[in-house]
Amino acid sequence: MKKTAFILFVSLISIFSINAQSKDTPEQIKALNEITNLNNQVITLFKEKNYDEALKVALNIPTIAEKNGLSNDLRVLKALANLAEVYLTKGEETEALATYQKILTAYQSNSGDTRLPVAKTLERIAIVYFAKENYGKAEDYFLKALPLREKLNGAQSRETAYLNTAMGDIYRKKKEYQKASEFYLKALEINDKILSKEEKEEREDVSNYECFLYHKALNEGKIKEIARIIKEFQDSRKSPDAEKRMLDSGIVNGKAINLVKPSYPMKMIGSEGFVMVRVTIDEEGTVISAKATCGISEFVEIVEKAARKSKFSPTLVDGQAVKVTGIIVYSFVKG
């Protein structure tokens, strides 16, 4: 996973059945059966990661649909969405966009309640524009999807939290940091309310916001203040039961007895950036776990290995050594 790609690409290839209706002509019923069979083939090939063959099969679907007057039929649009997903998986973003746009137009022109598929299609279009680094277009489409999700799923829902995070990612890329912060914090607020206790243990939105704060400080020339900035954020989130949790030491680079530095990968010559690693440090100052939370994916493995080999001064609370968690930041400059 590329941790700098803030919006994850999750394939939406779906299995479904197309049921004939009384208004369908015999030719349309035959076409619908054929589209169903083709779609099932696409799904099988997709699962086998045979994307080239999956695309060849999927391209037959719009041809059959158009020939039989089914291009805007809601039953067929799901199969066309699968075609768009194959395009997207193959990195053919222009073709994926064109297909999604046709699907969106068809849904919007339908008289039925198509708010959910419209929301999903708006989100997929936004994701493609994000991948193409057209952040203005991505912003437009996510902003169209957000009120739909709030009505469909609720203002306090996973879907709404996701879209707020997505908007934060966009404004972060556009360096509109105030807007980015507002959307990220809104997502955090929603997740604080809806996530289970177990889910909160594995959540990534808090680390993502810390990463945003570091990225913002770096671009604003305030990197010397980042330890204080992150500490203030962490303190703002302390709850009444905070004393029951492991102590968070913030950025711990300066507390290392031996901060092992990874070598610059030869294949990454010319690249620069940073990786933030969340570490757990035991009572003796030994790193017992290390997980990269954000940064350039090609650097992740080497920094996690380096972090695990690092050594820190024990943290004392009332004279007693305690286990703590913290963040190591590794910066890479062009080599």
Secondary structure, DSSP 8 states (H G I E B T S, - for coil): --TT--S--------------TT--HHHHHHHHHHHHHHHHHHHHHHTT-HHHHHHHHTHHHHHHHHTT-TT-HHHHHHHHHHHHHHHHTT-HHHHHHHHHHHHHHHHT-SS--HHHHHHHHHHHHHHHHHTT-HHHHHHHHHHHHHHHHHHH-SSSHHHHHHHHHHHHHHHHTT-HHHHHHHHHHHHHHHHHHS-HHHHHH--HHHHHHHHHHHHHHHTT-GGGHHHHHHHHHHHT--TTGGGS-EEEEE-GGGEEE-------GGGTT--EEEEEEEEE-TTSBEEEEEEEEE-HHHHHHHHHHHHH-EE--EEETTEEE-EEEEEEEEE---
